[in-house]
């Protein structure tokens, strides 16, 4: 019974939708995997938008090595067990590329499945260093930065621009959230600033009033939050409800319009780190325009997903093959020309992209602080 129940869970956990005919003689199967459902579904939508446009563009130009791409979508809901179930499903389907996952806590266990398979994993968004530092196999890559990189930028910013403030660290116990908070804390401490407190929350909860009361009692001026936009937005709103004007700073998981939908004006002045905005890259201008013409704002990881497919396509064409070993050799030996810029992968599978920058949310949009402006009042 236990085995049957496990199989049922695996089957019901996986949502697969194809957008091609699936004819192996004329198409090559690839997939996008991310949180299509659940509280982080806005990021799954970013990935799907990027993947859909990339496949449409590649297929309109003749496909890859004479075959059209047949794109499927897998839903991991940012749940590690569901991510492994999806990864096994993709392996069974003979998929050649998985552009995914989003959450590091999903990518890391799923990468172990991909490492033993004939497919390549290129994550557009998983930033935890473990994904490539403890790389499960040579076919595991990402086209985004790492938390030790963005934590370094955030920690130095906190020390240099908010060093006279009382700073607290809060993290959500996930691979992404705890990892990012710890890297930021390490960088801030190295720059000579010590935190007033370090707290952990449980992701998915709605009531953070006890945490907010602690912050209020300690007169905290700045909260660095390691976690996702939903919890960050709720914490900000509940801080404002208790009269705190405390500044919140987070990472790239705040790079979604849904964050402002949660906070409203309470999110004014929120800080975050993200790579230089790819929408402003001249190489992306034509693609960005076509997204906007379709009513899609290519925010966050839309263009990173598009770039993951571009890199794989260019590697396949160089290798003259979509098979794993040939693709891996080409991925290691090629400089890719993509909508997020030109880059090469290093020996770990990380791209040599520009460093992270600090952004500020204001009036419903986010702008890069470059050069850094004066810190918000608080």
C-alpha positions as CSV (number, residue, x, y, z in Angstrom):
1,X,0.0,0.0,0.0
2,X,2.8,2.4,0.8
3,X,4.4,1.9,-2.6
4,X,1.0,2.5,-4.3
5,X,0.4,5.6,-2.3
6,X,3.8,6.9,-3.2
7,X,3.1,6.4,-6.9
8,X,-0.2,8.2,-6.6
9,X,1.5,11.1,-4.9
10,X,4.1,11.3,-7.6
11,X,1.5,11.1,-10.4
12,X,-0.8,13.7,-8.9
13,X,2.1,16.0,-8.0
14,X,3.2,16.4,-11.6
15,X,1.4,18.7,-14.0
16,X,2.6,18.4,-17.5
17,X,1.3,20.4,-20.4
18,X,2.7,20.1,-23.9
19,X,2.7,22.7,-26.6
20,X,3.8,20.6,-29.5
21,X,2.9,17.3,-31.1
22,X,5.5,15.3,-29.3
23,X,6.5,13.4,-32.4
24,X,10.0,12.2,-31.6
25,X,11.0,12.0,-35.3
26,X,10.3,15.7,-35.9
27,X,10.5,17.4,-32.5
28,X,12.9,17.5,-29.5
29,X,11.3,17.5,-26.1
30,X,12.3,20.1,-23.6
31,X,10.7,21.4,-20.4
32,X,10.2,24.4,-18.1
33,X,9.9,23.3,-14.4
34,X,9.0,25.7,-11.6
35,X,6.2,26.8,-9.2
36,X,3.2,26.9,-11.6
37,X,0.9,26.6,-8.6
38,X,1.3,27.6,-5.0
39,X,2.3,30.9,-3.3
40,X,5.3,31.4,-5.6
41,X,3.3,30.9,-8.8
42,X,4.1,34.4,-10.0
43,X,7.7,33.2,-10.5
44,X,6.5,30.1,-12.3
45,X,4.5,32.4,-14.6
46,X,7.7,34.4,-15.3
47,X,9.5,31.2,-16.3
48,X,6.7,30.0,-18.5
49,X,6.4,33.3,-20.2
50,X,10.1,33.3,-21.0
51,X,10.1,29.7,-22.1
52,X,7.0,30.0,-24.3
53,X,8.5,33.0,-26.2
54,X,11.9,31.4,-26.6
55,X,10.4,28.2,-28.0
56,X,8.2,30.2,-30.4
57,X,11.1,32.2,-31.6
58,X,13.4,29.2,-32.0
59,X,10.8,27.2,-33.8
60,X,9.9,30.1,-36.1
61,X,13.6,30.2,-37.1
62,X,13.7,26.5,-38.0
63,X,14.1,24.9,-34.6
64,X,17.2,23.2,-33.4
65,X,19.2,21.0,-35.9
66,X,16.1,20.8,-38.1
67,X,13.7,19.8,-35.4
68,X,11.1,21.9,-33.7
69,X,11.2,22.1,-29.9
70,X,8.2,20.5,-28.1
71,X,7.9,22.3,-24.7
72,X,6.3,20.8,-21.6
73,X,5.7,22.5,-18.3
74,X,6.3,20.8,-14.9
75,X,4.9,22.1,-11.7
76,X,7.0,21.6,-8.5
77,X,5.2,24.2,-6.4
78,X,8.6,24.9,-4.8
79,X,8.3,21.6,-2.9
80,X,11.4,19.4,-2.8
81,X,9.5,16.1,-2.9
82,X,7.3,17.3,-5.8
83,X,10.4,18.6,-7.6
84,X,12.0,15.1,-7.5
85,X,8.7,13.6,-8.7
86,X,8.7,16.0,-11.6
87,X,12.4,15.4,-12.4
88,X,11.7,11.6,-12.6
89,X,8.8,12.3,-14.9
90,X,10.9,14.4,-17.2
91,X,13.6,11.6,-17.2
92,X,11.0,9.1,-18.2
93,X,9.7,11.4,-21.0
94,X,13.2,11.6,-22.6
95,X,13.4,15.4,-22.2
96,X,16.7,16.8,-23.4
97,X,16.7,20.1,-21.4
98,X,15.0,21.2,-18.2
99,X,15.0,25.0,-17.7
100,X,14.4,25.0,-14.0
101,X,13.8,24.9,-11.2
102,X,13.1,28.3,-9.5
103,X,13.5,27.6,-5.8
104,X,16.9,26.4,-4.7
105,X,15.2,23.9,-2.4
106,X,13.7,22.3,-5.4
107,X,16.7,22.6,-7.8
108,X,19.2,20.9,-5.5
109,X,17.4,17.6,-4.9
110,X,16.1,17.5,-8.5
111,X,19.6,18.0,-9.8
112,X,20.6,14.6,-8.4
113,X,17.9,13.0,-10.7
114,X,19.1,15.0,-13.7
115,X,22.7,14.2,-13.0
116,X,22.0,10.5,-13.5
117,X,19.9,11.1,-16.7
118,X,20.6,12.0,-20.3
119,X,19.2,15.6,-19.9
120,X,20.7,19.0,-19.1
121,X,19.4,21.2,-16.3
122,X,19.9,24.9,-16.6
123,X,18.3,26.9,-13.8
124,X,17.3,30.4,-14.6
125,X,16.8,31.4,-10.9
126,X,18.2,29.0,-8.2
127,X,20.9,31.1,-6.5
128,X,22.0,28.9,-3.5
129,X,25.7,28.2,-4.0
130,X,25.2,24.5,-3.1
131,X,23.6,23.8,-6.5
132,X,27.0,24.2,-8.2
133,X,29.5,24.0,-5.3
134,X,28.3,20.5,-4.6
135,X,27.3,19.9,-8.2
136,X,25.5,16.6,-8.7
137,X,26.9,16.2,-12.2
138,X,28.5,17.9,-15.1
139,X,25.1,18.5,-16.8
140,X,23.9,20.9,-14.1
141,X,24.1,24.7,-14.8
142,X,22.5,28.0,-14.0
143,X,22.3,31.3,-15.8
144,X,21.7,33.4,-12.7
145,X,24.0,34.6,-10.0
146,X,24.7,33.1,-6.5
147,X,23.7,34.0,-3.0
148,X,27.3,34.6,-1.9
149,X,27.5,37.2,-4.6
150,X,24.2,39.0,-3.8
151,X,24.8,38.5,-0.1
152,X,28.2,40.2,-0.5
153,X,26.6,43.2,-2.2
154,X,23.7,43.4,0.3
155,X,26.0,43.1,3.3
156,X,28.4,45.8,2.2
157,X,25.4,48.1,1.4
158,X,24.0,47.6,4.9
159,X,27.3,48.3,6.5
160,X,28.1,51.4,4.4
161,X,24.7,53.0,3.9
162,X,22.7,51.8,7.0
163,X,25.6,51.2,9.4
164,X,24.2,53.7,12.0
165,X,20.9,51.8,12.2
166,X,19.9,48.8,14.3
167,X,19.7,45.9,11.9
168,X,18.0,42.5,12.4
169,X,18.2,39.4,10.3
170,X,15.1,37.3,9.6
171,X,15.1,34.1,7.5
172,X,12.5,31.6,6.4
173,X,14.5,28.3,7.0
174,X,14.5,27.5,3.3
175,X,17.7,26.7,1.3
176,X,17.3,30.0,-0.4
177,X,16.2,32.2,2.5
178,X,18.6,31.0,5.2
179,X,21.5,30.8,2.7
180,X,21.0,34.3,1.5
181,X,20.5,35.8,5.0
182,X,23.7,34.0,6.3
183,X,25.8,35.2,3.3
184,X,24.5,38.8,3.8
185,X,25.2,38.6,7.5
186,X,28.7,37.3,6.9
187,X,29.5,40.1,4.5
188,X,28.0,42.8,6.8
189,X,30.0,41.5,9.8
190,X,33.2,41.4,7.7
191,X,32.5,45.1,6.9
192,X,32.4,45.9,10.6
193,X,28.7,46.0,11.3
194,X,27.0,43.7,13.8
195,X,23.3,42.8,13.9
196,X,21.0,43.3,16.9
197,X,19.2,40.1,16.4
198,X,18.8,37.0,14.2
199,X,15.4,35.3,13.9
200,X,13.7,32.6,11.9
201,X,10.1,32.3,10.7
202,X,8.1,29.5,9.1
203,X,7.3,30.1,5.4
204,X,3.7,30.0,4.6
205,X,2.4,31.5,7.8
206,X,0.2,34.6,7.8
207,X,0.6,36.0,11.2
208,X,4.0,37.6,12.0
209,X,2.8,39.8,14.9
210,X,5.0,38.1,17.4
211,X,8.1,38.8,15.3
212,X,7.0,42.4,14.7
213,X,6.6,42.9,18.4
214,X,10.2,41.7,19.0
215,X,11.4,44.1,16.4
216,X,9.5,46.9,17.9
217,X,10.7,46.2,21.4
218,X,14.3,46.2,20.2
219,X,13.9,49.4,18.2
220,X,15.0,47.8,15.0
221,X,15.5,50.2,12.1
222,X,16.3,47.7,9.3
223,X,15.3,44.1,8.7
224,X,17.3,42.1,6.3
225,X,14.9,39.3,5.2
226,X,16.1,36.0,3.6
227,X,13.0,34.6,2.0
228,X,10.3,35.1,-0.6
229,X,8.1,38.0,-1.5
230,X,4.9,36.7,0.1
231,X,6.3,36.6,3.6
232,X,8.3,39.8,3.1
233,X,5.1,41.6,2.0
234,X,3.2,40.4,5.0
235,X,5.9,41.3,7.4
236,X,6.1,44.8,6.0
237,X,2.3,45.3,6.3
238,X,2.3,44.0,9.8
239,X,5.2,46.3,10.8
240,X,3.3,49.3,9.5
241,X,0.2,48.2,11.3
242,X,2.2,48.3,14.6
243,X,3.6,51.7,13.7
244,X,7.1,50.6,12.7
245,X,8.7,52.5,9.8
246,X,11.4,49.8,9.7
247,X,13.1,49.4,6.3
248,X,13.1,45.9,4.9
249,X,15.8,44.7,2.6
250,X,15.6,41.3,0.7
251,X,17.0,39.5,-2.2
252,X,16.0,38.7,-5.8
253,X,12.8,36.9,-4.6
254,X,11.2,40.3,-4.2
255,X,11.6,41.0,-8.0
256,X,7.9,40.5,-8.8
257,X,5.0,42.9,-9.2
258,X,3.1,40.6,-6.9
259,X,5.3,42.0,-4.0
260,X,3.8,45.4,-4.4
261,X,0.3,43.9,-4.8
262,X,0.7,42.5,-1.3
263,X,2.3,45.6,0.3
264,X,0.7,48.5,-1.5
265,X,2.2,51.8,-0.3
266,X,3.6,50.0,2.8
267,X,6.3,48.7,0.5
268,X,7.6,52.1,-0.3
269,X,11.4,52.2,0.2
270,X,11.9,48.5,0.4
271,X,15.4,47.5,-0.8
272,X,16.5,44.3,-2.7
273,X,19.3,42.9,-4.7
274,X,19.0,41.6,-8.3
275,X,21.3,41.4,-11.3
276,X,21.5,44.5,-13.5
277,X,18.0,44.7,-15.1
278,X,18.1,42.6,-18.2
279,X,15.2,44.6,-19.7
280,X,17.7,47.5,-20.1
281,X,20.2,45.4,-22.0
282,X,20.4,46.6,-25.6
283,X,20.6,43.0,-26.7
284,X,17.2,42.4,-25.2
285,X,15.4,45.4,-26.7
286,X,13.6,43.7,-29.5
287,X,12.5,40.7,-27.4
288,X,11.4,43.0,-24.6
289,X,9.3,45.0,-27.0
290,X,7.6,41.9,-28.3
291,X,6.8,40.8,-24.7
292,X,5.2,44.1,-24.0
293,X,3.3,44.1,-27.3
294,X,1.8,40.8,-26.0
295,X,0.9,42.5,-22.7
296,X,3.6,40.7,-20.7
297,X,6.1,42.6,-18.6
298,X,9.4,40.7,-18.8
299,X,10.3,41.3,-15.2
300,X,12.4,39.2,-12.9
301,X,13.3,35.8,-14.4
302,X,11.4,36.0,-17.7
303,X,14.5,36.9,-19.7
304,X,16.7,34.5,-17.7
305,X,14.5,31.6,-18.8
306,X,14.6,32.9,-22.4
307,X,18.4,33.0,-22.1
308,X,18.6,29.5,-20.7
309,X,17.0,28.2,-23.9
310,X,19.2,30.4,-26.1
311,X,22.3,29.0,-24.5
312,X,21.2,25.4,-24.9
313,X,20.3,26.0,-28.6
314,X,23.6,27.6,-29.3
315,X,25.4,24.7,-27.6
316,X,23.4,22.2,-29.6
317,X,24.2,23.9,-32.8
318,X,27.9,24.0,-32.0
319,X,27.8,20.3,-30.9
320,X,25.6,19.3,-33.9
321,X,23.8,17.2,-31.3
322,X,21.2,17.4,-28.5
323,X,22.7,14.4,-26.6
324,X,24.0,15.1,-23.1
325,X,27.7,14.5,-23.4
326,X,28.1,16.5,-26.6
327,X,25.9,19.4,-25.3
328,X,27.9,19.5,-22.0
329,X,31.2,19.8,-23.9
330,X,29.7,22.7,-26.0
331,X,28.2,24.4,-22.9
332,X,31.7,24.3,-21.3
333,X,33.5,25.7,-24.4
334,X,31.2,28.4,-25.7
335,X,30.6,32.1,-25.1
336,X,26.8,32.6,-25.4
337,X,25.1,35.6,-26.8
338,X,21.8,36.0,-25.1
339,X,19.2,38.5,-24.0
340,X,20.9,38.8,-20.6
341,X,24.2,39.5,-22.2
342,X,27.3,37.5,-23.3
343,X,28.6,34.9,-20.8
344,X,30.6,31.7,-20.4
345,X,30.1,29.0,-17.8
346,X,33.0,28.3,-15.4
347,X,34.1,24.9,-14.2
348,X,31.2,24.8,-11.7
349,X,28.5,25.6,-14.2
350,X,28.1,29.2,-13.1
351,X,27.9,32.1,-15.6
352,X,30.3,35.1,-15.6
353,X,27.6,37.7,-15.6
354,X,27.8,41.2,-14.1
355,X,27.6,41.6,-10.3
356,X,24.4,42.2,-8.4
357,X,23.0,45.7,-7.8
358,X,20.7,47.3,-5.2
359,X,17.2,48.3,-6.1
360,X,14.5,50.3,-4.3
361,X,10.7,49.8,-4.6
362,X,8.8,53.1,-5.0
363,X,5.3,53.9,-6.2
364,X,4.8,50.4,-7.5
365,X,8.0,50.0,-9.5
366,X,11.6,49.1,-8.7
367,X,14.6,51.0,-9.9
368,X,18.3,50.2,-9.6
369,X,20.2,52.5,-7.2
370,X,23.2,53.2,-9.4
371,X,25.2,54.8,-8.2
372,X,23.8,54.2,-4.7
373,X,21.5,57.0,-3.6
374,X,21.1,58.1,0.0
375,X,19.3,55.5,2.1
376,X,15.6,56.0,2.8
377,X,14.6,57.7,6.0
378,X,13.8,55.4,8.8
